[in-house]
Amino acid sequence: YPEIAFVGRSNVGKSSIINTLANRKNLARVGSTPGKTRQINFFNINDVFFLVDLPGYGFANVSKDLKASWENIIETYLYSRKENALKLIVLLVDIRHSPSKDDITMHQWLRGFGLNTLIIATKADKISRSQITPRLNDIKKVLQLGNDEKVIPFSAEKRIGIEAVWSEIDINLERFLNQKP
Ligand code: GDP
């Protein structure tokens, strides 16, 4: 099955978006303890593809050992999947803040792998409507995105951006389905 993987800092709202997309409450673990999920969780969507929940990062308060083990888990996953199963990697950033050093490093690292990357700005309900465009522009600038690269505002709480995210996922899955002989 093709896979769509989600990555982001701990507490960015990764479990919430996966729950929303999978449309099943309590499917992914939702919690606010940083670094709680250290393994990779797979969610089978209608036997068509998998949503993949990669462990959250945020290295400010974690030991070197934990950071190394995190990098190992992600790297092993990316290397084993990048040529085949992995169709899209979704990088989550909090819409309220400029991407952190860790976010920038992660984004550049994913680019280095040559993976298709989609940026989603989470918790869009936490800012006023008029602030959304300026915040998205700031995120684009900090991550040095090209003009053709999108940042999609999303809120699990207010259910904003669900269709836009699905349409990106569909495009990337379709690309895969069309490649099939
Ligand atoms: P994870 O650690 O990245 O998996 O993040 P979670 O999905 O567990 O969310 C972390 C915290 O942010 C929880 O308290 C969620 O209720 C909250 N949260 C997640 N998504 C949203 C959202 O769209 N809007 C608001 N207001 N809060 C959110």
Residues whose N, C-alpha, C, O or C-beta is under 5 A from the ligand:
A	BS01	GDP	R9 S10 N11 V12 G13 K14 S15 S16 R29 V30 G31 S32 K123 A124 D125 F154 S155 A156 E157
